[in-house]
Amino acid sequence: MTVQLLSPAGLAENTPYHHVAIATGTRQVHVAGQVAGGPGVDRAPDLAGQVAQALRSTALGLAGAGATFDDVVRLTFYVTRWTPEQIGEFMAGVESVAGELGLPSPMPPSSLIGVEVLYEPDVRVEVEAAAVLD
């Protein structure tokens, strides 16, 4: 396996992601920010639905490079109009597709960044991924 995920003692506990990823491969894969929707798919109106759809799009980008979420060393989520009270809905979106997409639990090192707006007013979530392959 090219990616080892861990959370050393002393770092925040009970997070839905690992704090550290160690990669030993030689090929890097960077998936540009993916959003909900796509050809023939209507964009979900709710946060959980958009998280799920954006992760599905991210999985397609990874697959195009021969990668899966097992190869991911970093996820970055950008969420518009973010407040901490939305974490339950956000995680519901993650959990709804975790099995389908093979998303590790806890996830790879991840950041959730609140932003004012993305490129269209109805886009709530954008996901970037970095992976390492042999």
C-alpha positions as CSV (number, residue, x, y, z in Angstrom):
1,M,0.0,0.0,0.0
2,T,1.4,3.4,-0.9
3,V,-0.5,5.4,1.7
4,Q,-0.4,4.9,5.4
5,L,-2.9,7.0,7.5
6,L,-2.4,7.7,11.2
7,S,-3.3,10.0,14.0
8,P,-0.4,10.4,16.5
9,A,-1.1,10.8,20.2
10,G,-1.4,14.4,21.3
11,L,-3.4,15.6,18.3
12,A,-7.1,16.3,18.4
13,E,-9.1,13.1,19.0
14,N,-12.4,11.9,17.6
15,T,-12.0,13.6,14.3
16,P,-13.6,12.2,11.2
17,Y,-10.2,12.2,9.5
18,H,-6.6,11.1,10.2
19,H,-4.1,13.8,10.9
20,V,-1.2,12.4,8.9
21,A,-0.7,10.6,5.6
22,I,2.6,8.9,4.7
23,A,2.9,8.2,1.0
24,T,5.7,6.1,-0.6
25,G,4.6,6.0,-4.2
26,T,6.2,7.9,-7.2
27,R,3.2,9.3,-9.1
28,Q,1.1,12.2,-7.8
29,V,-2.5,12.6,-8.7
30,H,-4.2,16.0,-8.1
31,V,-7.9,16.2,-8.7
32,A,-9.2,19.7,-9.3
33,G,-12.1,21.0,-7.3
34,Q,-15.1,18.9,-8.0
35,V,-18.7,20.0,-7.4
36,A,-22.1,18.5,-7.2
37,G,-23.8,17.6,-10.5
38,G,-22.4,16.9,-13.9
39,P,-23.6,15.6,-17.2
40,G,-27.1,14.4,-16.8
41,V,-27.1,14.9,-13.0
42,D,-29.1,17.7,-11.4
43,R,-27.3,19.5,-8.6
44,A,-28.7,18.5,-5.2
45,P,-30.3,21.5,-3.4
46,D,-29.1,20.5,0.1
47,L,-25.6,20.4,1.7
48,A,-25.6,16.7,2.4
49,G,-26.6,15.9,-1.2
50,Q,-24.0,18.3,-2.6
51,V,-21.2,16.7,-0.4
52,A,-22.2,13.3,-1.7
53,Q,-22.3,14.3,-5.3
54,A,-19.0,16.2,-5.1
55,L,-17.4,13.1,-3.6
56,R,-18.8,11.0,-6.4
57,S,-17.3,13.4,-8.9
58,T,-13.9,13.3,-7.0
59,A,-14.0,9.4,-7.2
60,L,-14.5,9.7,-11.0
61,G,-11.5,12.0,-11.3
62,L,-9.4,9.6,-9.2
63,A,-10.5,6.6,-11.3
64,G,-9.5,8.4,-14.4
65,A,-5.9,8.4,-13.1
66,G,-6.1,4.8,-11.9
67,A,-6.5,5.8,-8.3
68,T,-9.1,5.3,-5.5
69,F,-9.8,6.9,-2.2
70,D,-7.3,4.4,-0.7
71,D,-4.6,6.4,-2.5
72,V,-5.7,9.8,-1.3
73,V,-3.3,11.7,1.0
74,R,-5.3,14.9,1.3
75,L,-8.9,16.1,0.9
76,T,-9.9,19.8,0.9
77,F,-13.5,20.8,1.2
78,Y,-14.7,24.3,0.4
79,V,-18.2,25.0,1.7
80,T,-20.2,28.2,1.2
81,R,-22.1,29.9,4.0
82,W,-20.4,27.5,6.5
83,T,-21.3,27.5,10.2
84,P,-20.2,24.8,12.6
85,E,-23.8,23.8,13.2
86,Q,-23.8,22.3,9.7
87,I,-21.3,19.6,10.6
88,G,-24.0,17.0,11.0
89,E,-25.5,17.6,7.6
90,F,-22.0,17.7,6.1
91,M,-21.0,14.4,7.7
92,A,-24.3,12.8,6.6
93,G,-23.3,13.5,3.0
94,V,-19.9,11.9,3.6
95,E,-21.4,8.9,5.3
96,S,-24.1,8.4,2.6
97,V,-21.4,7.6,0.0
98,A,-18.5,6.3,2.1
99,G,-19.3,2.6,1.4
100,E,-20.2,3.2,-2.2
101,L,-16.9,5.0,-2.9
102,G,-14.6,3.1,-0.6
103,L,-13.9,6.2,1.4
104,P,-11.8,5.2,4.4
105,S,-13.1,5.9,7.9
106,P,-11.6,8.0,9.3
107,M,-10.9,9.9,6.1
108,P,-7.4,10.9,4.9
109,P,-6.1,14.2,6.3
110,S,-8.8,16.8,5.4
111,S,-9.6,20.4,5.7
112,L,-13.0,22.0,5.6
113,I,-12.8,25.7,4.6
114,G,-15.7,28.0,4.8
115,V,-15.9,30.4,1.8
116,E,-18.3,33.1,0.9
117,V,-19.1,31.9,-2.6
118,L,-17.9,29.4,-5.2
119,Y,-18.2,29.9,-9.0
120,E,-22.0,29.6,-9.2
121,P,-24.5,30.8,-6.5
122,D,-26.1,27.3,-6.1
123,V,-22.7,25.5,-5.7
124,R,-22.3,24.8,-1.9
125,V,-19.4,22.4,-1.9
126,E,-16.1,21.9,-3.8
127,V,-13.7,19.0,-3.1
128,E,-10.0,18.8,-4.1
129,A,-8.0,15.6,-3.7
130,A,-4.3,14.7,-3.8
131,A,-3.3,11.0,-4.2
132,V,-0.1,9.1,-4.6
133,L,0.4,5.9,-6.7
134,D,3.2,3.5,-7.2
